[in-house]
């Protein structure tokens, strides 16, 4: 991905703290197959365009159960729309599909939205399980997030390019958010899962919570360990990493954690690449944070170990999906999402490395 234009109100990024040498993740019987996929993904953008991250996850034995992107196709066999926009002038809607290359056809949105404002109403699930994301409903507690439905993202606020083609991301301003409380195939209880997202490393704040991943089906805080999402930002009220932030963390209710300690993990660095690959994965009494530059290089492992004590082993995941908000609809955060997916099963590091290579090849 390459930057084209962005109306960001986020704070200025800080210099990234050098990350430590990655710790070795658990080996998987699928590592050899995923490594082969990595070689294919590294062969060049033309070859990588024939497969997407969900093809790589499937080859590693951890298939996607949700896949969301407004920028490109994430599964080679997918032929449906990527997202839907609605224009303010007459409330008409239009699905945005992909070009033959698999990259979103932004001209469909541009033509449809000429002379008016459009919002993103649906982010379609490309996994085949109909786990689409729509406007998030009110939260279930007596606080500011308990008001009406969340705002929808302005469709033109996060333009970028993929392989030289103009695309649009999902620009989450405070008060905006997407959700699906009635999903199919998402991990529940202590079942293993993985998730990744490509996000904007310069658009963030310290609010709760710019999340993508697994949350409560009731839109309420139902207790410790009822969520497992990746979080990006500078909220340090529960936990933090090295430097001033932002960090890749995990919102697991009731805490946004950087490691086994609920407060601090010195190995989780401040990360400020223009485009970031963020990864969280979990299985019984074990979870991991990984991340890197979505435009170049490899992933680093920032945490790989046991769960936080106090209600997080076993986990009590419920299987809803959130984007840009917390599990109880806490919606004070900001960030930009370009693509992401959730898996069934705990992906190997080799599989995720191949996903990273695919992102880099997407340019």
C-alpha positions as CSV (number, residue, x, y, z in Angstrom):
1,X,0.0,0.0,0.0
2,X,1.1,3.5,-0.7
3,X,-0.2,6.8,0.8
4,X,-2.3,9.0,-1.5
5,X,-4.2,11.4,0.8
6,X,-5.7,11.2,4.3
7,X,-7.7,13.6,6.5
8,X,-6.1,12.6,9.8
9,X,-6.7,14.2,13.1
10,X,-4.4,11.8,15.0
11,X,-1.4,12.9,16.9
12,X,2.0,13.1,15.2
13,X,3.8,9.8,15.2
14,X,6.9,9.2,17.4
15,X,10.1,7.6,16.4
16,X,9.8,3.8,16.6
17,X,11.7,2.0,19.3
18,X,13.9,-0.8,17.8
19,X,12.1,-4.1,18.4
20,X,13.9,-7.0,20.1
21,X,14.8,-10.2,18.3
22,X,11.6,-12.2,17.8
23,X,11.0,-15.1,20.1
24,X,10.4,-18.4,18.4
25,X,6.7,-19.2,18.2
26,X,5.2,-22.7,18.5
27,X,5.8,-25.0,15.6
28,X,3.0,-26.4,13.6
29,X,2.5,-29.4,11.4
30,X,1.5,-26.9,8.7
31,X,4.8,-25.0,8.8
32,X,6.3,-26.7,5.8
33,X,3.2,-26.0,3.7
34,X,3.0,-22.4,4.8
35,X,6.7,-21.9,4.1
36,X,6.0,-23.1,0.5
37,X,3.2,-20.5,0.3
38,X,5.7,-17.9,1.5
39,X,8.0,-18.7,-1.4
40,X,5.1,-18.2,-3.8
41,X,4.1,-15.0,-2.2
42,X,7.6,-13.7,-2.4
43,X,8.0,-14.5,-6.0
44,X,6.5,-11.1,-7.0
45,X,3.3,-9.1,-7.1
46,X,2.1,-10.7,-10.3
47,X,2.1,-14.2,-8.7
48,X,0.9,-13.0,-5.3
49,X,-2.2,-11.4,-6.9
50,X,-3.5,-14.9,-7.7
51,X,-3.8,-15.6,-4.0
52,X,-4.8,-13.7,-0.9
53,X,-4.2,-13.9,2.8
54,X,-7.1,-16.3,3.2
55,X,-5.6,-18.7,0.7
56,X,-2.4,-18.7,2.7
57,X,-4.3,-19.3,6.0
58,X,-6.2,-22.2,4.4
59,X,-2.9,-23.7,3.1
60,X,-1.6,-23.5,6.7
61,X,-4.6,-25.4,8.1
62,X,-6.2,-22.4,9.8
63,X,-8.9,-21.1,7.3
64,X,-10.4,-17.7,7.4
65,X,-13.8,-17.5,9.1
66,X,-14.1,-13.8,8.5
67,X,-12.3,-11.6,6.0
68,X,-12.9,-7.9,5.6
69,X,-11.3,-5.4,3.1
70,X,-12.3,-2.3,1.3
71,X,-9.1,-2.4,-0.7
72,X,-8.7,-5.9,-2.4
73,X,-9.9,-9.5,-2.6
74,X,-8.5,-11.6,0.3
75,X,-9.5,-15.0,-1.1
76,X,-8.8,-15.9,-4.7
77,X,-12.2,-17.6,-5.2
78,X,-14.2,-14.7,-3.9
79,X,-16.2,-12.9,-6.5
80,X,-18.7,-10.8,-4.5
81,X,-18.6,-7.1,-3.5
82,X,-16.0,-5.7,-1.1
83,X,-18.1,-3.1,0.5
84,X,-21.2,-0.9,0.1
85,X,-21.6,2.9,0.2
86,X,-24.6,5.0,0.8
87,X,-24.9,8.6,-0.5
88,X,-26.3,11.4,1.5
89,X,-28.2,13.1,-1.3
90,X,-30.9,10.3,-1.8
91,X,-29.8,7.4,0.5
92,X,-29.2,5.2,-2.5
93,X,-26.6,2.5,-2.0
94,X,-24.0,0.9,-4.3
95,X,-21.8,-2.1,-3.9
96,X,-18.1,-1.7,-4.7
97,X,-16.6,-4.7,-6.4
98,X,-13.0,-5.6,-7.5
99,X,-11.2,-5.2,-10.8
100,X,-9.9,-8.4,-12.5
101,X,-6.6,-7.8,-10.6
102,X,-8.5,-8.2,-7.3
103,X,-8.0,-4.6,-6.3
104,X,-11.1,-2.6,-5.4
105,X,-12.6,-0.6,-8.3
106,X,-12.6,2.8,-6.6
107,X,-14.1,4.5,-9.7
108,X,-17.4,2.9,-8.9
109,X,-17.5,4.8,-5.6
110,X,-16.2,8.0,-7.1
111,X,-18.8,8.0,-9.8
112,X,-21.7,7.1,-7.5
113,X,-20.7,9.7,-4.9
114,X,-19.9,12.7,-7.1
115,X,-21.4,15.9,-5.7
116,X,-22.4,14.3,-2.4
117,X,-21.1,12.6,0.8
118,X,-21.0,8.8,1.0
119,X,-20.6,6.6,4.0
120,X,-19.5,3.0,4.2
121,X,-22.6,0.9,5.2
122,X,-21.4,-2.7,4.9
123,X,-18.0,-4.3,4.8
124,X,-18.7,-7.7,3.2
125,X,-17.2,-10.9,4.6
126,X,-15.1,-12.7,1.9
127,X,-14.8,-16.0,3.9
128,X,-18.2,-17.3,2.7
129,X,-19.7,-17.3,6.2
130,X,-21.7,-14.1,5.8
131,X,-19.9,-12.4,8.8
132,X,-20.5,-9.0,7.3
133,X,-19.8,-5.8,9.3
134,X,-22.5,-3.1,9.6
135,X,-23.2,-0.1,11.8
136,X,-22.6,-0.9,15.4
137,X,-25.6,-0.8,17.8
138,X,-25.7,1.0,21.1
139,X,-23.7,-0.3,24.0
140,X,-25.5,-1.9,27.0
141,X,-24.3,0.1,29.9
142,X,-25.3,3.5,31.3
143,X,-22.4,5.6,29.9
144,X,-21.7,7.7,26.9
145,X,-21.4,4.7,24.6
146,X,-25.0,3.6,25.5
147,X,-26.5,6.2,23.1
148,X,-27.7,5.5,19.6
149,X,-26.1,3.6,16.8
150,X,-22.5,4.5,16.0
151,X,-21.5,6.7,13.1
152,X,-20.5,5.3,9.8
153,X,-17.2,6.0,8.2
154,X,-17.0,8.7,5.5
155,X,-16.2,6.7,2.4
156,X,-13.5,9.2,1.0
157,X,-11.5,9.9,4.2
158,X,-8.8,7.3,3.8
159,X,-7.6,7.1,0.2
160,X,-4.5,5.1,-0.6
161,X,-3.1,3.0,-3.4
162,X,-2.6,-0.8,-3.9
163,X,-0.3,-1.7,-6.7
164,X,-0.7,1.8,-8.0
165,X,-4.5,1.7,-8.0
166,X,-6.6,4.1,-5.9
167,X,-8.5,2.5,-3.1
168,X,-10.3,3.6,0.1
169,X,-9.8,2.4,3.7
170,X,-12.2,2.6,6.6
171,X,-11.5,5.8,8.5
172,X,-12.8,5.5,12.1
173,X,-13.3,8.8,13.8
174,X,-14.4,8.8,17.5
175,X,-18.0,7.8,17.7
176,X,-17.8,5.5,14.6
177,X,-17.8,1.7,14.6
178,X,-18.9,-1.6,12.9
179,X,-20.1,-4.8,14.4
180,X,-21.7,-8.3,13.9
181,X,-23.2,-9.9,16.9
182,X,-24.6,-13.0,15.1
183,X,-21.6,-14.6,13.5
184,X,-20.9,-18.0,12.0
185,X,-17.7,-20.0,12.8
186,X,-15.9,-17.4,15.0
187,X,-14.1,-18.9,18.0
188,X,-16.0,-19.1,21.3
189,X,-14.9,-20.0,24.8
190,X,-11.3,-21.2,24.8
191,X,-11.2,-22.2,21.1
192,X,-8.0,-21.2,19.2
193,X,-8.1,-18.4,16.7
194,X,-5.8,-15.9,14.9
195,X,-6.4,-12.4,13.4
196,X,-4.5,-9.8,11.4
197,X,-5.2,-6.3,10.1
198,X,-3.5,-3.8,7.9
199,X,-3.9,-0.4,9.5
200,X,-2.7,3.2,9.3
201,X,0.2,3.7,11.7
202,X,-0.2,7.4,11.8
203,X,-3.9,7.6,12.7
204,X,-4.5,6.8,16.4
205,X,-5.3,8.3,19.8
206,X,-5.4,7.2,23.4
207,X,-9.1,6.5,23.5
208,X,-10.8,3.1,24.0
209,X,-10.8,1.2,21.7
210,X,-9.7,0.8,18.1
211,X,-10.2,-2.9,18.0
212,X,-10.6,-5.6,15.4
213,X,-11.6,-9.1,16.4
214,X,-13.7,-11.2,18.8
215,X,-16.1,-9.5,21.2
216,X,-19.3,-10.0,23.2
217,X,-22.5,-10.8,21.4
218,X,-24.6,-8.7,23.8
219,X,-22.7,-5.4,23.2
220,X,-22.1,-5.3,27.0
221,X,-19.1,-6.0,29.2
222,X,-19.7,-9.5,30.4
223,X,-16.4,-10.0,32.2
224,X,-12.7,-10.8,32.0
225,X,-11.7,-12.9,29.0
226,X,-14.8,-12.4,27.0
227,X,-12.9,-10.7,24.2
228,X,-9.9,-11.3,22.0
229,X,-9.1,-8.5,19.6
230,X,-6.1,-6.7,18.3
231,X,-5.9,-3.1,19.4
232,X,-3.8,-0.2,18.0
233,X,-3.3,3.1,19.7
234,X,-1.9,4.8,22.8
235,X,-4.4,3.8,25.5
236,X,-2.2,3.0,28.5
237,X,-4.9,2.7,31.2
238,X,-4.6,-1.1,31.4
239,X,-1.3,-2.0,29.8
240,X,1.4,-0.6,27.5
241,X,4.6,-1.3,25.7
242,X,8.0,0.4,25.4
243,X,8.2,4.1,24.5
244,X,5.3,6.6,24.1
245,X,3.2,4.5,21.8
246,X,1.3,3.6,19.7
247,X,1.5,-0.1,20.3
248,X,-0.1,-3.3,19.0
249,X,-2.0,-4.7,22.0
250,X,-4.9,-7.1,22.7
251,X,-8.2,-6.0,24.2
252,X,-9.3,-9.1,26.2
253,X,-11.9,-7.5,28.5
254,X,-11.4,-6.0,31.1
255,X,-8.0,-5.0,29.9
256,X,-5.9,-4.0,26.9
257,X,-2.8,-6.1,27.3
258,X,0.8,-6.2,26.0
259,X,1.8,-9.5,27.5
260,X,1.4,-11.7,30.5
261,X,1.7,-8.8,32.9
262,X,-1.5,-6.6,32.9
263,X,0.6,-3.5,33.1
264,X,3.8,-3.4,30.9
265,X,5.8,-5.4,28.4
266,X,9.1,-3.8,27.4
267,X,9.4,-6.1,24.4
268,X,6.2,-4.5,22.8
269,X,7.7,-1.5,20.9
270,X,6.2,1.8,19.8
271,X,5.5,1.1,16.1
272,X,4.8,4.0,13.7
273,X,5.2,2.7,10.1
274,X,2.8,4.4,7.6
275,X,1.1,1.0,7.1
276,X,1.2,-1.6,9.8
277,X,0.5,-5.3,9.9
278,X,-0.9,-6.2,13.3
279,X,-1.4,-9.7,14.5
280,X,-3.0,-11.3,17.6
281,X,-3.6,-15.0,18.1
282,X,-4.7,-17.2,21.0
283,X,-5.2,-20.7,22.2
284,X,-5.6,-22.3,25.6
285,X,-3.4,-20.5,28.1
286,X,-1.2,-19.1,25.3
287,X,-1.3,-16.1,23.0
288,X,0.9,-13.9,20.9
289,X,1.3,-10.4,19.5
290,X,3.2,-9.9,16.2
291,X,3.6,-6.9,13.9
292,X,5.6,-5.2,11.2
293,X,5.7,-2.8,8.3
294,X,3.0,-3.7,5.8
295,X,5.2,-2.3,3.0
296,X,8.5,-4.0,3.6
297,X,10.3,-6.5,5.7
298,X,9.2,-9.3,8.0
299,X,7.2,-9.7,11.1
300,X,8.5,-9.4,14.7
301,X,7.1,-11.2,17.7
302,X,6.3,-8.8,20.6
303,X,4.8,-11.3,23.0
304,X,4.5,-15.1,22.9
305,X,3.5,-16.7,26.2
306,X,0.9,-17.5,28.8
307,X,-2.4,-15.7,29.5
308,X,-2.8,-12.9,32.0
309,X,-3.9,-14.3,35.3
310,X,-7.4,-13.5,36.8
311,X,-10.0,-14.9,34.5
312,X,-8.2,-15.3,31.2
313,X,-7.5,-19.0,31.3
314,X,-9.7,-20.5,30.2
315,X,-11.0,-17.7,28.0
316,X,-14.7,-17.0,27.6
317,X,-14.8,-15.6,24.1
318,X,-18.3,-15.0,22.7
319,X,-17.7,-14.7,18.9
320,X,-19.0,-11.3,17.9
321,X,-16.8,-9.2,15.6
322,X,-16.0,-5.6,16.2
323,X,-14.2,-2.9,14.2
324,X,-13.1,0.4,15.7
325,X,-14.8,-0.1,19.0
326,X,-14.6,-2.0,22.3
327,X,-16.8,-4.9,23.3
328,X,-19.3,-2.7,25.2
329,X,-19.3,-0.2,22.3
330,X,-16.7,2.1,23.8
331,X,-16.2,4.3,20.8
332,X,-13.7,7.1,21.7
333,X,-10.9,5.8,19.6
334,X,-9.7,6.6,16.1
335,X,-7.8,4.6,13.4
336,X,-7.9,3.5,9.8
337,X,-8.5,-0.1,8.7
338,X,-7.7,-1.4,5.2
339,X,-8.1,-5.1,5.5
340,X,-8.1,-8.0,8.0
341,X,-9.2,-11.5,8.7
342,X,-9.9,-14.0,11.5
343,X,-9.1,-17.7,11.4
344,X,-10.3,-21.0,12.9
345,X,-7.3,-22.4,14.7
346,X,-4.0,-21.0,15.9
347,X,-1.9,-20.0,12.8
348,X,1.8,-20.9,12.7
349,X,4.4,-18.1,12.5
350,X,5.3,-19.4,9.0
351,X,1.7,-18.9,7.8
352,X,1.6,-15.4,9.2
353,X,5.0,-14.7,7.6
354,X,3.5,-15.7,4.3
355,X,0.6,-13.4,4.9
356,X,3.1,-10.6,5.6
357,X,4.9,-11.3,2.3
358,X,1.6,-11.2,0.5
359,X,0.9,-7.7,2.0
360,X,4.3,-6.5,1.0
361,X,3.8,-7.8,-2.6
362,X,0.5,-6.0,-2.8
363,X,2.4,-2.7,-2.7
